[in-house]
């Protein structure tokens, strides 16, 4: 796509994301689908922050060229006390950031924390990387980045 077309598409995505935020009373800028997040990232309209545990990114898979900042401490399960500090070291408060986790729950909390810390364009990626559990209690069959056929790598 041309830069102008990308810009128009991105504006449309961000408007829908903002509308979603209002409809669902979100405490951050909005929420996007995996495909919308991919469009924003590929066009340079946003940066992706993967908030899953490092082992999830390494063994389950990850989106290329993202920044990984764990939302929770793997040993305690508590929120990573350095999350906002690390985010602030990597990004500016006006950067457009899309947050990714396994299913959209941790990334929702991370987007909320980022917004509370003054990041004005924090977005959650709905469905996450693996999506929701299916009837057999497996992930990867009901939504998510991988199910959408978007680029990812393992290892």
N, C-alpha and C positions, 0 to 999 in steps of 0.2 A: 504494500500500500504506500501511497505517497504520504509525506509528512502531514499535509493538509487533511487528507482522508483519515489518517490515524488520529489526528487532533479532534476531528468531529466525532469519530467513533468513541474516543476516550471521554469526551464531554458527555455523550449520551450515556455511557456506562456509569460515569460518576453521578450523573443526575438520577439515574435509576437507583444507584446505591444510596444516595441521600434520601430519596423517596422511601426506600425500604427502611432506613434508619428512623424516619419520622413515623411510619406506619407501625413499626415494631418497638418504638420508644427506646432506641439504642442510645448508649452514652458515648458514642463515637460517630465518626463521619458517615459510615454506612457499611454495607455488606455486598459482596460480589460473588458470582459463580466462579468455579475454577476456570472456565473458558474466558470469562471477562477478565479475571486476574491475569491470565496468560497474555491476553491482548494488551493490557496496560503495561505489563513488564516488558514484553517484546518490543513495544513501541517506545520504550523509555519513559512512559507516563507514570510509572510507579516502580518501587523497589519491593522485592519479596523478602519477608523475614519469616523463617521457619522456626517455630517456637517448640518443636518437639525435642525429645531427648536425643542426644548425639547418637546413641545406638539405634534409634528408630530411623534416623536419616541414613546411617551407614548400612543397616541390614534390611530395612523395609524398602528404602529408596528415597530419593530426594530430587528436587527440581534443580537443574544445573544453575550455577551462577546466582545463588541466593546467600543470604547471610543467616547463619544459624545462631540463635540466642535462646537458650532453654528458658521456658517460662517457669518450670518447677525444678526443684532440686531432686535428682533421682534417688538420693539416699533418704531424704526426709519426707518428700512429697509436699514440702512447703514451697510457697512462691519464692522464686529466685530473688534474693534481696538486691542483687546487682542488675536486675533486668533493665530497669529504666536508665541506670547509669551507663550500662553497656550500649543500650539503644542510642542514648544521647552522644556517646563517643563515635558511633557509626553514622548517624544521620542528623540532619537539621530538623528543627521543629516544623518547618513548612514542607518537608519532603512528603510525597505521597507514599504511604507504606501499606502493603497488603500482607496480612498475617495469616500464616498457614500452620495447622496442626494436623492431627490424625483425622478428626471428624468435625472440627469447627467449634469445639467447646473451649479448649485452652486458648485458641486464637481469639475467641470472643473476649475472654478475660484480658488477654494481652493488649488487644485494641483498646479496651476500656482503660487499662492502666496507662497506655501511651497517651490517650486523649486527656486523661486527668493530669498527666505530666506536661501537658502543653503542646503535644503533637496534634496539629490541626487537621491532618488528613490521614487518619488511621482507619483502615478498612479490614473487616474480617472476611476470609474466604470461606463461604458456606460449603458444607460437605467435607472440607479438609482434604487431606491427601488420599485417605483410604475410604472415606464415606462411612455411613452408618452400618450397624450390624444387620445382616439379613435374617431370614427365618431360621437358618441353621447356625446362627451366631458367628458368621464369618464376615469379615470386612472385604471390600474391594468389589462387591457386586451391586451395591446400592449407592451410587453417587461417588464423588471424589475426583481428585485430579487424575489419578491413574485410570479410573473407569472412563473418564472423558477422553482418553487417548492423547493426553497432552504430554510433552517431553519430560522424561525423568530418567535418572540413572541409579544404579545400585552400586554400593561399595565405596 
